[in-house]
Structures are given as structure tokens and as C-alpha cells.
């Protein structure tokens, strides 16, 4: 059997069979999503792609992202400990290559037709792709394999991965939508009295505010305000590896159409908050959001957004909502549960790599949180 690896610098260069082979089960691996990402990539990020061919036929593909930290403050809080972490990041991890998608949580980095090759063969091919990309596109300080389920990560126990250190930071919060939730009322009726009252109180605090889905022209018209609201949330996060381009949401809507949704909250004519979703073959991937810092607490905007995401998912007859790895506790109050995800990391300097596991833990510590359960019958 003839195996071949091809590297692509642009989404437009991908072969015609890409979507039907690589993107068939995951919209985040399609040519359209890559085109949106490429058109509105963050200033410190570049992307490239690799295709895997067996006897001349495409059987798999992978997304690589390059991140440059030399001019980006990853840790945002104005504290000495965070300044030290920024210094260490720039000193020892000036740039990073990620096999996967740093803009979302879950296993969104690659896909193989496993009817043609085994999982072991696919995993072996991934390390070959990493070596080729590092040689042909650019060598980085750090290489990361991002977001794998523990059962799949077991396949990375091959000898070729012995220099990589396994890590697990925050879990992925996922809500499984029950088949008997035919309406938002059904969902709330499964809450215990305490959490049902909490949700109803949050709803009352939205009185006088109306929410609506935004079309492409509205996204363009509101671009400045949307980005302003996004930056309030992004810049107040303790850890951030990039900032979106101003026209990112426009590009996503242009390329993904009805699979990308953005909902705005208005007080009169003023946009005070928004959230975005990606519809992905029965799943919903929650994307970026923003809100007015003065109204977030009094109007409970964030909690209401989470509840609205659930209501939308139920109306769309989706199976899961993937909420990601931030704000874990509040997401658990609306029914999301933690799912462990793991990654692999390696520094290209052998001596630094010896201490990589300890160094990674110091710059990316786990957050303590309490898991809540809103359901009365669990």
C-alpha cells in the first residue's frame, strides 16, 4: 500500500474530496469552517492542514494551528504571579504548534476513515505529520496534541510518543439533552425546587430586555459593539491565548450560514450581550460570547444565556450541548456534567522537556470548583 502525506497552507488548496472524507462528521473540519478561520484568524495564529492518502485516495486530514506568544500576554490579571507566568511562557514557549483547534473544546483536530486503516495506524501517521509540518512549515518551541477522550488517548502509548507528557486541566462540560425534553418547560420540570426557582428568578431579571437572532447584515452593522462586548469577557479571563479578529463572526456566518448562529440581547436599541453557537451534526458547540459589564450581574445575563442555549438545543432536537472548559460550576447548575479530556505536550529542547510536566502544571493549574446537580431525580 502506498501512503502519502500532503501539506496545504490554504483552505482553498484542499482536495475536492475533503468534506466528504474528513469533514463528513464534524463541521469544524470542513473546508467552509477552515475558510472562515483563515479569513479571520487571530493576529498571533496561523493555520495549515495535512491530508493523508492511501493508494492516491484521501482517507484522513488534520488541522494544525501555530500560536506566537512573543507579543501576546497569555495571563491577563495584573498580579506578580501572572507577570511571572507571562515571562516564563515567552521565554520557554515562544511559539506553539497545536494538533487540534485551540478555539474550541473537544476532539476537533483530525479525522480518518477507520474502515481503511486501524486507529493505531492513524495515530502513527499523526506523529509523521507533526515531524513533516515542523520541518516544512516551521519548528516551534512546543508541540501539543489537544483535547482527546481518555479512551482514545490510550492509543498514544506508542514508542514514538514517549517524549510527550500527558496532561489534563479543566474538564469539558457537556449537557446531554434528554429525549423526553420536548420543550423548555419539560427541562425545567426536571429541576429540583431550588434550581427551578433560581432559573425562574434569572428569567424575571431579563424583563425589559429582548433577545433575537442576528442575521449577517445585523452582525456587520453591530460589529464594533459585538467586539467591544467580546473583549470585556476575553480580557477579564485569567488565561487567554488569542483574541478574535474584528470581523470573525461575519466570516463565520458567511461560510457556515445556518450552522453558525448568533443571538443578541437588547435594552431598547442597545446591544448589551450576545452568544454564538455552532450546529454540528446533532451537537451544539458553544462558541464565543460577550456582555455589558455593568448589567451582567443585575440582569444575570450569563446564566440567562446558558438557559437560552439549552432552550435552543431542545427546539433544534439536538443530542448534546458542548459548553467547553470555562465557568464549570455555573454550567453544572444548568445540568452540564464534566467529561475528562487529556492532551500531550512536548518541548523541542530536550533539557526543558525533562521538566515540562512540572512547568505546565505551574502555568496552567487546575481550578477548584464544586459540581452542582440541578435535577431532582439524579
C-alpha positions as CSV (number, residue, x, y, z in Angstrom):
1,X,0.0,0.0,0.0
2,X,1.3,3.5,-1.0
3,X,1.0,6.0,1.8
4,X,1.3,9.7,1.1
5,X,1.1,12.9,3.2
6,X,0.3,16.2,1.6
7,X,0.6,19.6,3.4
8,X,-1.7,22.6,2.5
9,X,-1.1,26.2,3.5
10,X,-4.6,27.4,2.4
11,X,-8.1,26.0,2.7
12,X,-8.7,26.6,-1.0
13,X,-5.9,24.1,-1.8
14,X,-7.7,21.2,0.0
15,X,-8.7,18.4,-2.4
16,X,-12.3,18.2,-3.7
17,X,-13.0,15.1,-1.6
18,X,-12.0,16.8,1.7
19,X,-15.5,17.5,3.0
20,X,-16.9,14.1,2.1
21,X,-14.0,12.3,3.7
22,X,-12.6,14.5,6.5
23,X,-15.5,16.9,7.3
24,X,-18.3,14.4,6.9
25,X,-18.9,14.0,10.6
26,X,-17.6,17.3,12.0
27,X,-18.4,20.7,10.6
28,X,-15.2,22.0,12.4
29,X,-13.1,20.0,9.9
30,X,-14.8,21.3,6.8
31,X,-13.4,23.5,4.1
32,X,-16.0,26.2,4.9
33,X,-15.0,26.4,8.6
34,X,-11.3,26.4,7.7
35,X,-12.0,29.2,5.2
36,X,-13.8,31.3,7.9
37,X,-10.9,30.7,10.3
38,X,-8.3,31.5,7.7
39,X,-10.1,34.8,6.7
40,X,-10.4,36.0,10.3
41,X,-7.6,34.3,12.1
42,X,-6.3,36.0,15.3
43,X,-3.2,38.1,14.9
44,X,-0.9,35.6,16.7
45,X,-2.3,32.5,14.9
46,X,-1.7,30.7,11.6
47,X,-3.2,27.5,10.3
48,X,-2.2,24.8,8.0
49,X,-3.6,21.4,7.0
50,X,-2.4,17.9,6.1
51,X,-4.1,15.2,4.0
52,X,-3.4,11.5,4.3
53,X,-3.6,9.4,1.1
54,X,-3.7,5.7,0.7
55,X,-3.0,4.5,-2.8
56,X,-3.8,8.0,-4.1
57,X,-7.2,8.3,-2.3
58,X,-7.8,10.7,0.6
59,X,-8.6,8.9,3.8
60,X,-7.9,11.5,6.5
61,X,-7.0,15.0,7.4
62,X,-5.7,17.2,10.2
63,X,-5.7,20.8,11.4
64,X,-2.6,22.4,12.7
65,X,-2.5,25.8,14.5
66,X,0.6,27.9,15.1
67,X,0.4,30.3,18.1
68,X,3.0,33.0,18.7
69,X,3.2,34.2,22.3
70,X,6.1,36.7,21.9
71,X,3.8,39.7,21.6
72,X,0.8,38.2,23.4
73,X,0.0,38.3,27.2
74,X,-1.5,34.9,27.9
75,X,-2.2,35.6,31.5
76,X,-4.3,38.8,31.9
77,X,-4.6,39.6,35.6
78,X,-2.4,42.4,36.9
79,X,-0.6,40.4,39.5
80,X,3.0,39.5,40.1
81,X,2.4,35.7,39.7
82,X,0.7,36.3,36.4
83,X,3.5,38.5,35.2
84,X,6.0,35.7,36.0
85,X,3.9,33.2,34.1
86,X,3.9,35.5,31.1
87,X,7.6,35.8,31.3
88,X,8.1,32.1,31.5
89,X,5.7,31.5,28.6
90,X,7.6,33.9,26.4
91,X,11.0,32.6,27.5
92,X,10.4,28.9,27.1
93,X,7.3,28.6,24.9
94,X,7.7,31.5,22.4
95,X,5.6,29.7,19.9
96,X,3.4,26.6,19.9
97,X,2.1,24.2,17.3
98,X,-1.2,22.6,18.2
99,X,-2.6,19.5,16.5
100,X,-6.2,20.4,17.1
101,X,-8.4,23.5,17.5
102,X,-7.4,26.0,20.2
103,X,-10.6,27.9,19.7
104,X,-13.0,25.2,20.8
105,X,-13.0,22.3,23.3
106,X,-13.3,18.6,22.2
107,X,-11.6,16.3,19.7
108,X,-11.7,18.5,16.7
109,X,-8.2,18.2,15.2
110,X,-8.4,15.3,12.7
111,X,-10.5,12.6,11.1
112,X,-9.6,9.3,9.5
113,X,-11.7,6.8,7.6
114,X,-11.2,4.0,10.0
115,X,-12.7,1.5,7.6
116,X,-9.5,1.8,5.7
117,X,-6.8,1.9,8.4
118,X,-6.7,1.0,12.1
119,X,-6.6,3.5,14.9
120,X,-3.0,2.5,15.7
121,X,-2.1,3.3,12.1
122,X,-3.9,6.6,12.2
123,X,-2.1,7.6,15.4
124,X,1.2,6.6,14.0
125,X,0.5,8.7,10.9
126,X,-0.2,11.7,13.1
127,X,3.3,11.8,14.5
128,X,4.7,11.6,11.0
129,X,2.6,14.6,10.1
130,X,3.9,16.5,13.1
131,X,7.5,15.9,12.0
132,X,6.8,16.9,8.5
133,X,5.0,20.1,9.4
134,X,7.8,21.1,11.8
135,X,10.3,20.7,9.0
136,X,8.4,22.3,6.2
137,X,6.2,24.9,7.8
138,X,8.1,25.9,10.9
139,X,9.7,24.5,14.0
140,X,8.1,25.6,17.3
141,X,9.2,25.5,20.9
142,X,6.3,23.4,21.9
143,X,4.1,20.8,20.3
144,X,0.6,20.0,21.7
145,X,-1.9,17.3,20.8
146,X,-5.1,18.9,22.1
147,X,-8.3,17.5,23.6
148,X,-8.7,13.8,23.5
149,X,-11.0,11.5,25.3
150,X,-9.1,9.3,27.8
151,X,-10.1,6.1,25.9
152,X,-8.8,7.5,22.6
153,X,-5.6,8.9,24.3
154,X,-4.7,5.3,25.2
155,X,-3.7,4.9,21.6
156,X,-0.9,7.4,22.1
157,X,1.1,5.0,24.3
158,X,3.2,4.1,21.3
159,X,7.0,4.4,21.5
160,X,7.0,7.3,19.1
161,X,5.1,9.4,21.7
162,X,7.4,8.6,24.7
163,X,8.8,12.1,24.8
164,X,5.3,13.6,25.2
165,X,3.9,14.4,28.6
166,X,0.2,13.7,29.2
167,X,-1.8,16.4,30.9
168,X,-5.4,17.1,31.9
169,X,-6.5,20.5,33.1
170,X,-10.2,21.5,33.2
171,X,-12.9,19.1,32.0
172,X,-15.2,19.6,29.1
173,X,-18.8,20.5,30.4
174,X,-21.4,18.7,28.3
175,X,-25.2,18.6,28.7
176,X,-26.9,15.5,27.2
177,X,-30.4,16.6,26.1
178,X,-33.0,14.0,27.2
179,X,-35.4,12.6,24.6
180,X,-38.4,13.5,26.8
181,X,-37.5,17.2,26.9
182,X,-39.8,18.4,24.1
183,X,-40.0,21.9,25.5
184,X,-38.0,24.2,27.8
185,X,-40.8,23.6,30.4
186,X,-40.1,19.9,30.3
187,X,-36.4,20.6,31.0
188,X,-37.2,23.0,34.0
189,X,-39.8,20.5,35.4
190,X,-36.9,18.0,35.9
191,X,-35.1,20.6,38.1
192,X,-35.3,20.3,41.9
193,X,-37.4,23.1,43.5
194,X,-34.2,25.1,44.4
195,X,-32.8,25.2,40.9
196,X,-36.1,25.7,39.2
197,X,-36.8,28.8,41.4
198,X,-33.2,30.0,40.6
199,X,-33.9,29.7,36.9
200,X,-37.2,31.5,37.1
201,X,-35.6,34.3,39.1
202,X,-33.0,34.7,36.4
203,X,-35.7,34.9,33.8
204,X,-37.5,37.7,35.7
205,X,-34.4,39.7,35.7
206,X,-34.5,39.9,31.9
207,X,-37.7,41.9,32.0
208,X,-37.5,44.8,29.6
209,X,-34.7,43.1,27.6
210,X,-35.5,41.3,24.4
211,X,-33.4,38.7,22.6
212,X,-33.2,38.0,18.9
213,X,-31.2,36.1,16.4
214,X,-28.9,38.3,14.3
215,X,-28.6,37.9,10.5
216,X,-25.4,38.6,8.5
217,X,-26.3,42.3,7.9
218,X,-27.0,42.9,11.6
219,X,-23.7,41.3,12.5
220,X,-22.0,43.7,10.2
221,X,-23.9,46.7,11.5
222,X,-23.2,45.8,15.1
223,X,-19.6,44.7,14.6
224,X,-18.0,47.4,16.8
225,X,-20.4,46.8,19.7
226,X,-20.1,43.0,19.4
227,X,-16.3,43.1,19.5
228,X,-16.5,45.5,22.5
229,X,-18.7,43.1,24.4
230,X,-16.5,40.1,23.4
231,X,-13.3,41.9,24.6
232,X,-14.8,42.7,28.0
233,X,-15.2,38.9,28.7
234,X,-12.0,37.9,26.9
235,X,-9.7,40.4,28.6
236,X,-11.1,39.5,32.0
237,X,-10.4,35.8,31.6
238,X,-7.3,34.8,33.7
239,X,-5.9,32.8,30.7
240,X,-6.2,33.7,27.0
241,X,-4.0,32.6,24.1
242,X,-5.5,34.8,21.4
243,X,-8.1,37.5,20.6
244,X,-10.5,37.2,17.7
245,X,-10.3,39.5,14.6
246,X,-12.9,42.2,14.5
247,X,-14.7,40.5,11.5
248,X,-14.5,36.9,12.8
249,X,-18.2,36.5,13.4
250,X,-19.1,37.9,10.0
251,X,-16.7,35.3,8.4
252,X,-18.2,32.5,10.4
253,X,-21.8,33.5,9.3
254,X,-20.8,33.9,5.7
255,X,-19.1,30.5,5.5
256,X,-21.3,28.4,7.8
257,X,-24.7,30.0,7.2
258,X,-27.4,28.4,9.3
259,X,-24.8,26.2,11.1
260,X,-23.5,29.3,12.8
261,X,-26.0,31.2,15.0
262,X,-25.6,34.5,16.9
263,X,-28.2,35.8,19.4
264,X,-28.2,39.3,20.8
265,X,-29.7,40.8,23.9
266,X,-31.1,44.4,23.6
267,X,-32.1,47.0,26.1
268,X,-34.1,49.3,23.8
269,X,-31.9,49.6,20.7
270,X,-28.6,49.0,22.6
271,X,-26.9,45.6,22.3
272,X,-25.9,44.6,25.8
273,X,-24.9,40.9,25.2
274,X,-24.6,38.1,22.7
275,X,-23.7,34.5,22.4
276,X,-22.8,32.3,19.4
277,X,-23.4,28.6,18.6
278,X,-22.1,26.2,16.0
279,X,-24.5,23.4,15.0
280,X,-22.5,20.3,14.4
281,X,-24.4,17.1,13.3
282,X,-26.7,16.8,16.3
283,X,-24.3,18.5,18.7
284,X,-24.2,22.2,19.6
285,X,-20.7,23.7,20.2
286,X,-21.0,26.8,22.3
287,X,-18.7,29.5,20.9
288,X,-17.7,33.0,22.0
289,X,-19.9,35.4,23.8
290,X,-19.9,38.9,25.3
291,X,-21.9,41.1,27.7
292,X,-22.1,44.5,29.3
293,X,-20.0,44.5,32.4
294,X,-22.4,46.9,34.2
295,X,-25.5,44.7,33.5
296,X,-24.1,41.2,33.7
297,X,-24.8,40.8,37.5
298,X,-28.0,42.7,37.9
299,X,-29.6,41.0,34.8
300,X,-27.9,37.7,35.3
301,X,-27.0,37.8,31.6
302,X,-24.6,34.8,31.6
303,X,-27.0,32.4,33.4
304,X,-29.8,33.5,31.0
305,X,-27.6,32.9,28.0
306,X,-26.9,29.3,29.3
307,X,-30.6,28.7,29.7
308,X,-31.3,30.1,26.3
309,X,-28.7,27.8,24.8
310,X,-30.5,24.8,26.3
311,X,-33.9,26.0,25.1
312,X,-32.5,26.5,21.6
313,X,-30.9,23.0,21.7
314,X,-34.2,21.4,22.7
315,X,-36.1,23.2,19.9
316,X,-33.5,22.0,17.4
317,X,-33.8,18.4,18.7
318,X,-30.1,18.2,19.4
319,X,-28.4,15.5,21.4
320,X,-25.7,17.3,23.2
321,X,-24.5,20.8,24.1
322,X,-20.8,21.1,24.4
323,X,-20.2,24.0,26.8
324,X,-16.4,23.8,27.0
325,X,-14.0,24.1,29.9
326,X,-14.7,27.5,31.5
327,X,-17.2,28.6,34.2
328,X,-17.5,25.0,35.3
329,X,-19.7,25.5,38.4
330,X,-22.4,27.7,36.9
331,X,-22.6,25.3,33.9
332,X,-23.2,22.4,36.2
333,X,-26.1,24.3,37.7
334,X,-28.0,24.0,34.4
335,X,-27.2,20.3,34.1
336,X,-23.9,20.1,32.3
337,X,-21.5,17.4,33.6
338,X,-17.7,17.3,33.4
339,X,-16.1,15.0,30.9
340,X,-12.3,14.5,31.2
341,X,-10.2,15.5,28.3
342,X,-6.5,14.9,28.0
343,X,-3.6,16.2,25.9
344,X,0.0,15.6,25.1
345,X,2.8,18.2,25.2
346,X,6.4,18.2,24.3
347,X,9.1,20.9,24.3
348,X,11.6,20.7,21.4
349,X,14.5,21.4,23.7
350,X,15.4,18.0,25.4
351,X,16.5,19.5,28.7
352,X,13.5,21.8,29.0
353,X,11.3,18.8,28.1
354,X,12.5,16.9,31.1
355,X,10.8,19.4,33.3
356,X,7.8,20.0,31.0
357,X,5.2,18.2,33.1
358,X,6.0,20.3,36.2
359,X,6.3,23.5,34.3
360,X,3.0,23.0,32.6
361,X,1.3,22.4,35.9
362,X,2.7,25.7,37.3
363,X,1.5,27.9,34.5
364,X,-1.8,26.1,34.0
365,X,-3.1,24.9,37.4
366,X,-6.4,23.2,37.9
367,X,-9.2,25.3,39.3
368,X,-11.1,24.2,42.3
369,X,-14.9,24.1,41.8
370,X,-18.0,22.4,43.2
371,X,-20.1,20.3,40.9
372,X,-23.8,21.0,41.2
373,X,-26.7,18.9,40.2
374,X,-30.0,20.7,39.4
375,X,-32.1,17.6,38.6
376,X,-34.5,16.2,41.2
377,X,-34.3,12.6,40.1
378,X,-30.5,12.1,39.8
